[in-house]
């Protein structure tokens, strides 16, 4: 699998312009010193997450005959919503394999968009991602991250950042499967090569940090938390060759830091971010406090201007209420 080219990103932008929004890039008013932080509000997309970009590009660039039998994806929620949205636009069937920990807010949204939800154990869900198929299901498989067309759609975010803001030292991206981080990194390498991209992981599921340390995909223990939009127990072997050439490193944050960031975005930016979406703010705050940890994080300490990708805002209302009370969700 190759990284998308600048031509791929430009074609994707034209292809998905009628579906995906050009989202705002807003300054986060924070206390303390550098870095200056800007937030790219992908939580304002029609489905509440960036995933509509990659889903739309993959499906709109596919042969229509290939889509006739319907589409399938494997997703914890946001990619599924993107695929379901586009399937509804195209008038084709959509089936979604979701892990058994997928939150109700996301599975309900999939069904509202016409998607058929099939819950399976986490290991079976991950195997679907590895195999690019699910036993017993026929149709066009839209991979949630390891697909050049999906990454090209995601990477249009990088084009927008480079066009709107100069002298960006680093972009902080939540790390799930790697399709968002690699897409943005490949786009920025083409149009703003000085800008480095760092993946953000939560300490309860940080396989990329362990993989950077080991030099090869490494399995870690994953603990379930309210942060469902990122984190697994292993980096995909399929995408690791791209990750190691495109990403500069990682920043690792705690569950409590992510919850505090969700609260801060709600109170100061006045939008709702899910856990993964708030994680770049949590990471930026550790940079400000001098407590940042992760792979190759030392190079980030001199960053003056940083952009954080608020990847989504699909958060259960009871979880949000708990966080706004200053409590940590169970």
PyMOL commands that set and color helices and strands:
alter all, ss='L'
color gray80, all
select helices_A, chain A and resi 6-16+42-44+51-60+64-67+78-90+104-112+122-131+148-164+179-191+207-214+237-246+255-269+275-289+297-302+317-324
alter helices_A, ss='H'
color red, helices_A
select strands_A, chain A and resi 25-27+36-41+71-74+94-99+116-120+140-142+170-174+196-202+249-253+305-310
alter strands_A, ss='S'
color yellow, strands_A
deselect
rebuild
show_as cartoon
